[in-house]
Amino acid sequence: MLLLVVIVFNLNCQAQVKPEKVVADFESDMIYYRKNVTRLSLIVGAGTVLSFAIDEPIQRYLQNNQNDFADGIAEGANFFGEKLLILPAVGLSWGAGYVLKNDKLRYTSWNAIKSIAVTALSTEMIKISVGRARPFVNEGSFAYSPFSNEDQFKSLPSGHVSLAFAAFTPFAESYSRWLYVIPASVAYARMYKNKHWFSDVVLGGGIGFISGWIFTHHPKSKIQVSSNGIIFYF
C-alpha cells in the first residue's frame, strides 16, 4: 500500500507526449527521479519496520514524562495536522497565488493539493486494511482488527502526520526546509497525546513526504488513461 504513491509517480512518467529534441533529457530525468523515489520508499519502509521494536518504550517514556509545558506544545502542534485547518489554508494559498499573480505560490499550493489527495487516499486505505489498535486502547503495539472501521483501530499510519507532511513538503522544498519543523512537531504531538505509536508517525510522515516530493520535483507530465487518445493532466 505504501507504494501507491510510487505507482502514481510511475504513471506520470509513462505515456508521455514530448518533442523529439527533449526525449533524451526527459528519459534521463525519469531515471533520476525513479531512483530517488525508490530510495526514499525503501528508507521509509525499513524505518517503519525497525521502529516497531521501539514503539512501546517510546510510548511509555512520553506518557511518564508529561508536564504543562509539553502539554501546550502538543496541543498547538496537533492543530497543524487537522484537516479543517490544512485544507482551507492550502486552498487559500492557491487562490492567493492567482490574486497576487505569484506563479511560485500558485504552483507550490497546487502541488500540495495533489499531494494531499494522494496521501489521504493512501492513508485511509492502509488504516482500514491494517486495523492497528491505537496506544490508548491498551492492547499493545501488535493488536490488530483489520477492516473494523472503528477509529480506535485506525492507528497505522497517522493521518495527522501524513496530511501535515503532504501539505508542508511542497512548501518546504520550494521555500525553506525549516518548515519541516511543523509536520515533525505534529508527529511528536500525536505520540505525546497517546494517539499513535512511533511507527505510525514514521509511516505517515513517509507517505506524505514522498507524495509531496514527487509532485514538487518530477517534471510536469501527462497521463494517458485510454486508448482513444484522452489525456488527463495532473
N, C-alpha and C positions, 0 to 999 in steps of 0.2 A: 504493500500500500504506500509505503514511503516513496516508492519510485514513480508514483502517479505524476508528480511534478516533472520528473525526468522524462516521462513519456510525452507530456505536453511539449516539453522543450524539443524533443526529437521530432515531433510532428511539425513544429515550427521550422525545423532545419531541413525538412524534406519537401518535395514537390514545389520547388521554387521557380518563379518566373523571373529571370535576370538576364541582363545584357551579356553577350559573349565576352566582352572585354573585361568583365569583373568576375568571371567564373572562377579563375584560379585563386584570386584573393578571397572570394566568398568561401570556397571549399576549405581553404587554409584556416579561415576564421572559424568555420564549423568544427574542424578537428580540434582547434584550441579550446573552444567552448565546451565541446563534449567531454574532453579530457578533464577540464576543471569541474564540470558538473558531476562527473563520475567520481572524481576525487573527493569532492565535498560530500556526496552521498555516502561514500564508504566511511568517511570520518564520522558523519552523524550516526550512521548505523552502528559502527563499532563503539562509539561513545555511549550510545543508548544501551547497548548490551552490557558494556562494562559498568555503567552506572547503576545497574540493578543490584550490584554487590554492595553498594553503599547507600541504598535508598533508606533503609531503616535506621542506620546510625545517624545520618543527616537529619532525618525526621525527628529522632529523639533529641538530638542536640538543639535544634531550633525550638522545639516545644518546651525544653527545660531551661532555655536561656532567653526568656522574653521579658521585655520591660516597656515602659511607657514610650520611650524614645523610638525604639524599634517598632512599636505598635503604630506610631504616627507615620513612620516611613512606609511601612507595609500598606497602610490604608491609602496613602497618597499614590504610591506606585501601582497598586492594584487598579486604580481608576484608569490608568493608561492602557489597560488591557480590555476595557469594557467596550463592547461593540457600539453601545449607544453614544459613546464619545468618539471612537475611532472612525466609524463610518461617516458621520456628518462632517467631521473635521477634514477627512481626506476629500470628501465631495466638495466642501467649501474651498479647499486649496486648489482643486481642479478648476472650479468656477472662477476663483481669483486669478488664475493664470490667464484666463480669457479676458477678464475685465482689465487687468493690468498689462495685457499683451506681453506676458512673460512666458516665452516658449519653454524655458527650462523648468519653471514651476508647473506648467501645464503638462509637460511630458513626464516629469517625475511623479506627479499626482496620478496620472493615468496608469503609469507602471504600478503604482501602489494599489490602485483599484483592481487591476488584473491579478496582482499578487494575492490580494485579499480573497478574491473569488476562488482562485485555485486552492489556496491554503484552507479556506473554510470548508470546501468540499472534501478535501483530503482528510482533514482533521476529524470531521464528523463521521466519515466512513470508517476510519480507524477506531474512533471511540466506540461506535456501536458494535462493530465486529469483534473487538477485543474484550470489551466489557470489564475493564480492570476496576477493582474497588478503590475508592478514594481513601486516603490515610485516616480520616476521621471515622470511617466505618469500623476501624479497629479489628480488621480481619487479616492484617499483614499485607506485605507488598506483593504477595503471589496469589491473591484471591481474585478470581475472575468469574464473570457471569455474562458470557457473550450474548449479544442480541437481546439483552433485557430491556434496553431503552430507558432504564432508570438513571437519573442523574448521579446517584451515588456509585454507579458502576460505569462512569464515563471519565475515568481519571487519565487514561493514556490515549493520546497526548494532551497536554494542556492547551485548551482553546484560547485562553487569555494570552498565553505566551506566543503561540503560533500566530495569532492575529497581530500582536504587537510587533513581532519581527517582520511579518509580511508588510505591515504598513510603514514601518520606520526604515527598513533596509534600503528601499529606493532613495529615500531622502539622505540616509547616512552615506550611501555610496556616491550620491550626487553633490552633497553639500559638505558634510563633516561626519567623520566616523565616531566622533564623540557622542553622536545621537544614539549609538548603540547602548549607552548607559541606561536609556529609558526602558527598552524592552528587557534588558538584563535585570533591571530593578523589578520589573513585573514578575520575572521568574523567581526572584527572591521572595517577593510578596506572596506568591501562590504557595510556596513551600512553607513560609512562615505562618500563614493562615491555615495550614494543615489541609489545604485543598488538593495538593498534588505531591507526588513523590519526585525525587531528583530526576529520575529517568523520564518522567512525564514532561518536565520542562526542557530537558535536553532534546527529546524528540520533537516536541512542539516548536522549540526555537529553531531546530534544524530545518523543519519543513518550511516555516515562514521565511527563514533566511535564504534557503535555496531558491524558493519561488521568487522572492524579491530580487535576488542576484540575477536570476535568469532573465527576468523582464527588464532589468536595468542594463545588462551588459550584452545580451545577444542582439545581433542586427535585426532590424525590423523585417519581418518575413511574412509570407503568405501561406495559408494552409488550404490546400485543395482537398475538399471533402467529398467530391463526387466525380464521376467520370464524364459528366456533361459540361465540365469546364467551370462550374461555380466555385468561386474562391472567397473564403471568409478572411477578413483582415482582423488580427487580434494583437 
